[in-house]
Amino acid sequence: MAQYHYRIVNVFAESIFGGNPLCVFENGSGLDSETMQALALQFNLSETTFVLTASAATAHVRIFTPTFELAFAGHPTLGTAHVVRDLYSAGDSISLEMKAGIIPVKAVGDRWTLSANAPTFRDCEIPKAQIAAMLSLDVGDVLDGARWINTGSEQMIVPIASAAAVKRVQPKANLLSVISSNLGRSMAYVFAPNGENKLLSRFFFLKLGSVVEDPGTGSATANLGGWMLGANRELPFEVSIEQGAMVNRPCHLGLRVDANKQIFVSGRVIELARGVVSLP
């Protein structure tokens, strides 16, 4: 039996049971894609990652949801970086090679920051009334400017009029299924101001026909930075984002867009557990 060591970490966490959980396999070199996918389904977290050797970066990383592989995701990037630093004694500045490219990641203690890819934009072709119906909101709760943004994983970013309206969002699966990313995935990220330099956000996607809410979504936070650039927000721009309270996994994410239009996403990583999987 071959043994594969893994760690469970919580990302964007300010408490031991907060944040978005992630499983990181320390060495995936003996695993094929089908086994990686099966392990991701076995753990059934939003993502599971596998650390591999790389020639052009500190480590090569593959990211799997329970049903498919991702080119990039934010909380797996930060959580895996935390593990790679310890595994390789790599210090506080590392790079991770992913399908979306090489992502630089830096740490101050256990708080990690990734540098996202430059965004691409795609107009949202459905009317605001349809977006409101999809989210179970009034038309007046949805602001103009919903767009598909891609800094590594395309998602629809939807500005909402108030934090109270964000809390009322209840996506309807049949209407959410109408919208589709460039890879055919139905998802929506909603956000609104929630105090000075603060935002409240929620992220929803379809899984096997049902709506799932993600506790803390780093890729969508990076895409929000792209949305801010597309909206010509004054730079530099920095906010603290709360996400996950509605699913009892409070997350705290940092978003910064500097004067050079570089997007940074940050959050704290806490290791919770270690274990071993034995496979024939």
C-alpha positions as CSV (number, residue, x, y, z in Angstrom):
1,M,0.0,0.0,0.0
2,A,1.3,3.4,-1.0
3,Q,0.9,6.2,1.6
4,Y,0.0,9.7,0.7
5,H,0.2,12.4,3.4
6,Y,-2.2,15.2,3.5
7,R,-3.0,18.3,5.6
8,I,-6.3,20.1,6.4
9,V,-6.0,23.9,6.5
10,N,-8.5,26.6,6.9
11,V,-8.0,29.6,4.7
12,F,-9.2,33.2,5.2
13,A,-9.7,32.0,8.9
14,E,-9.5,34.2,12.0
15,S,-10.4,31.3,14.3
16,I,-9.6,27.6,14.3
17,F,-12.9,26.5,12.9
18,G,-13.4,29.6,10.6
19,G,-12.4,30.1,7.0
20,N,-12.7,27.8,4.0
21,P,-11.3,24.3,4.5
22,L,-8.8,22.8,2.1
23,C,-7.1,19.4,1.8
24,V,-3.5,19.5,0.6
25,F,-1.7,16.3,-0.5
26,E,2.0,16.9,0.2
27,N,3.2,14.8,-2.7
28,G,0.9,13.8,-5.6
29,S,3.6,12.5,-7.9
30,G,2.4,8.9,-7.6
31,L,-1.2,9.7,-8.4
32,D,-2.9,9.9,-11.8
33,S,-5.7,12.4,-12.6
34,E,-8.5,9.9,-12.0
35,T,-7.2,9.1,-8.5
36,M,-6.8,12.8,-7.7
37,Q,-10.3,13.4,-8.8
38,A,-11.5,10.4,-6.7
39,L,-9.7,11.7,-3.6
40,A,-11.2,15.2,-4.1
41,L,-14.7,13.6,-4.1
42,Q,-13.7,11.4,-1.1
43,F,-12.9,14.5,1.0
44,N,-15.8,16.4,-0.5
45,L,-14.4,19.8,0.3
46,S,-14.8,22.7,-2.1
47,E,-11.2,22.0,-3.3
48,T,-8.4,19.5,-2.8
49,T,-4.8,20.2,-4.0
50,F,-1.9,18.0,-4.9
51,V,1.7,19.3,-4.6
52,L,4.1,18.2,-7.4
53,T,7.7,19.1,-8.4
54,A,8.2,22.1,-10.7
55,S,11.2,23.4,-12.7
56,A,10.0,27.0,-13.1
57,A,8.3,27.6,-9.7
58,T,8.6,26.5,-6.1
59,A,6.0,23.8,-6.7
60,H,3.5,22.7,-9.3
61,V,0.0,22.4,-7.9
62,R,-3.2,20.8,-9.3
63,I,-6.6,21.8,-7.9
64,F,-9.7,19.6,-7.9
65,T,-13.2,20.2,-6.8
66,P,-15.3,17.0,-6.1
67,T,-16.3,17.0,-9.7
68,F,-13.7,18.7,-11.9
69,E,-10.2,20.2,-12.1
70,L,-9.6,24.0,-11.8
71,A,-7.0,26.1,-13.5
72,F,-6.9,28.5,-10.6
73,A,-8.6,29.1,-7.3
74,G,-7.7,31.6,-4.5
75,H,-8.1,29.7,-1.3
76,P,-6.3,26.6,-2.6
77,T,-3.4,28.9,-3.7
78,L,-3.0,30.5,-0.3
79,G,-3.6,27.2,1.6
80,T,-1.2,25.2,-0.5
81,A,1.5,27.9,-0.3
82,H,1.3,27.6,3.5
83,V,2.0,23.9,3.3
84,V,4.7,24.3,0.6
85,R,6.6,26.8,2.7
86,D,6.8,24.2,5.5
87,L,7.5,21.2,3.2
88,Y,10.3,22.8,1.3
89,S,11.6,25.3,3.9
90,A,10.9,27.8,1.1
91,G,10.6,31.0,3.1
92,D,7.9,33.7,2.8
93,S,8.1,34.3,-0.9
94,I,7.2,31.4,-3.2
95,S,5.6,30.7,-6.6
96,L,3.1,28.1,-7.6
97,E,2.8,26.7,-11.1
98,M,-0.9,26.1,-12.0
99,K,-2.8,25.6,-15.2
100,A,-3.6,29.3,-15.1
101,G,0.1,30.2,-15.0
102,I,2.7,30.9,-12.3
103,I,1.2,32.6,-9.3
104,P,3.5,34.5,-6.9
105,V,2.5,34.2,-3.2
106,K,4.0,36.0,-0.2
107,A,3.5,35.7,3.6
108,V,3.8,37.7,6.7
109,G,3.5,35.1,9.4
110,D,0.5,33.0,8.6
111,R,-1.2,35.7,6.5
112,W,-0.7,35.0,2.8
113,T,-1.1,37.3,-0.3
114,L,-1.3,36.1,-3.9
115,S,-0.7,38.3,-7.0
116,A,-3.5,37.6,-9.5
117,N,-3.3,37.5,-13.3
118,A,-4.5,40.5,-15.2
119,P,-8.2,40.4,-15.8
120,T,-10.2,39.8,-18.9
121,F,-13.8,41.0,-19.3
122,R,-17.0,39.8,-20.9
123,D,-20.3,41.6,-20.8
124,C,-23.3,40.0,-19.1
125,E,-26.0,39.7,-21.7
126,I,-29.0,39.0,-19.4
127,P,-31.0,42.0,-18.2
128,K,-30.9,43.3,-14.6
129,A,-34.5,42.1,-14.0
130,Q,-33.5,38.5,-14.8
131,I,-30.5,38.8,-12.5
132,A,-32.7,40.0,-9.7
133,A,-35.2,37.1,-10.3
134,M,-32.3,34.7,-10.3
135,L,-31.1,36.0,-6.9
136,S,-34.7,36.4,-5.4
137,L,-34.2,40.1,-5.1
138,D,-36.1,43.2,-6.2
139,V,-34.8,44.9,-9.4
140,G,-33.8,47.9,-7.3
141,D,-31.5,45.7,-5.2
142,V,-29.3,45.0,-8.2
143,L,-27.0,47.7,-9.5
144,D,-25.9,48.2,-13.0
145,G,-22.5,46.7,-14.1
146,A,-22.7,42.9,-13.7
147,R,-19.9,41.4,-15.8
148,W,-18.0,38.2,-16.3
149,I,-14.4,38.7,-15.1
150,N,-11.5,36.3,-15.4
151,T,-8.2,36.5,-13.5
152,G,-7.8,32.7,-13.8
153,S,-11.3,31.4,-13.3
154,E,-14.2,33.2,-15.0
155,Q,-17.1,34.3,-12.7
156,M,-20.0,36.7,-12.9
157,I,-19.6,39.6,-10.6
158,V,-22.8,41.3,-9.5
159,P,-22.9,44.6,-7.6
160,I,-25.7,44.8,-5.0
161,A,-27.2,48.0,-3.5
162,S,-26.8,47.1,0.2
163,A,-25.4,44.6,2.6
164,A,-29.0,43.8,3.7
165,A,-29.9,42.8,0.1
166,V,-26.7,40.6,-0.1
167,K,-28.0,38.8,3.0
168,R,-31.4,38.2,1.4
169,V,-30.0,36.6,-1.7
170,Q,-31.4,33.1,-2.4
171,P,-30.5,31.9,-5.9
172,K,-32.9,29.8,-7.8
173,A,-31.2,26.8,-9.3
174,N,-33.3,26.8,-12.5
175,L,-32.5,30.5,-13.2
176,L,-28.8,30.3,-12.2
177,S,-28.4,27.4,-14.6
178,V,-29.2,29.8,-17.5
179,I,-25.9,31.7,-17.0
180,S,-22.7,30.1,-18.0
181,S,-19.0,30.8,-17.7
182,N,-16.5,30.2,-20.5
183,L,-16.2,26.7,-19.2
184,G,-19.9,26.1,-18.9
185,R,-20.2,26.6,-15.1
186,S,-23.1,28.5,-13.5
187,M,-22.0,30.8,-10.7
188,A,-22.5,34.3,-9.3
189,Y,-20.6,36.5,-6.9
190,V,-22.6,39.3,-5.2
191,F,-21.1,42.1,-3.1
192,A,-22.1,45.4,-1.4
193,P,-20.5,48.0,0.8
194,N,-20.6,47.1,4.5
195,G,-18.9,50.0,6.3
196,E,-15.9,52.1,5.6
197,N,-13.5,50.2,3.3
198,K,-15.4,47.0,3.9
199,L,-17.6,44.8,1.7
200,L,-20.0,41.9,2.3
201,S,-19.9,39.2,-0.3
202,R,-21.4,35.8,-1.1
203,F,-20.6,33.3,-3.9
204,F,-22.9,30.7,-5.3
205,F,-22.5,27.9,-7.8
206,L,-24.4,24.9,-9.0
207,K,-23.3,21.4,-7.9
208,L,-25.3,18.4,-9.3
209,G,-28.3,20.7,-10.0
210,S,-28.4,22.3,-6.5
211,V,-27.2,25.7,-5.3
212,V,-24.1,25.7,-3.1
213,E,-22.7,28.7,-1.2
214,D,-18.9,28.9,-0.9
215,P,-17.5,30.2,2.4
216,G,-14.6,32.2,1.1
217,T,-13.7,32.6,-2.6
218,G,-10.3,34.0,-3.4
219,S,-10.7,33.7,-7.2
220,A,-13.9,35.7,-7.1
221,T,-12.2,38.3,-4.9
222,A,-9.4,38.6,-7.5
223,N,-12.2,38.9,-10.1
224,L,-13.8,41.6,-8.0
225,G,-10.5,43.5,-8.3
226,G,-10.8,43.1,-12.0
227,W,-14.3,44.4,-11.8
228,M,-13.1,47.5,-9.9
229,L,-10.5,48.1,-12.7
230,G,-13.2,47.8,-15.3
231,A,-15.4,50.2,-13.4
232,N,-12.5,52.7,-13.3
233,R,-12.4,52.9,-9.6
234,E,-9.7,55.3,-8.2
235,L,-6.4,53.5,-7.5
236,P,-4.9,52.4,-5.3
237,F,-8.0,50.5,-3.9
238,E,-8.1,48.4,-0.7
239,V,-11.0,46.7,1.1
240,S,-11.6,44.1,3.7
241,I,-14.3,41.6,2.7
242,E,-16.5,39.4,4.9
243,Q,-17.9,36.2,3.4
244,G,-19.2,32.9,4.8
245,A,-21.2,33.9,7.8
246,M,-24.4,32.7,6.2
247,V,-22.9,29.1,6.1
248,N,-21.3,29.4,9.6
249,R,-17.8,29.6,8.2
250,P,-16.8,33.2,8.6
251,C,-14.0,34.3,6.3
252,H,-12.0,37.5,6.2
253,L,-10.4,38.3,2.8
254,G,-8.3,41.3,1.8
255,L,-8.4,42.8,-1.7
256,R,-5.9,45.4,-2.9
257,V,-5.4,46.9,-6.3
258,D,-2.3,49.0,-6.6
259,A,-1.6,52.0,-8.7
260,N,-0.1,49.7,-11.4
261,K,-3.4,47.8,-11.6
262,Q,-1.9,44.7,-9.9
263,I,-4.5,42.7,-8.0
264,F,-3.7,41.2,-4.6
265,V,-5.8,38.8,-2.5
266,S,-4.9,38.0,1.1
267,G,-6.0,35.9,4.1
268,R,-4.8,34.0,7.1
269,V,-4.2,30.2,6.9
270,I,-4.5,28.0,10.0
271,E,-3.5,24.3,9.9
272,L,-6.0,22.0,11.6
273,A,-5.0,18.4,11.0
274,R,-2.7,15.9,9.3
275,G,-3.3,12.4,8.0
276,V,-2.4,9.6,5.7
277,V,-4.4,7.9,2.9
278,S,-3.2,4.4,2.0
279,L,-3.9,3.2,-1.6
280,P,-3.1,0.0,-3.4
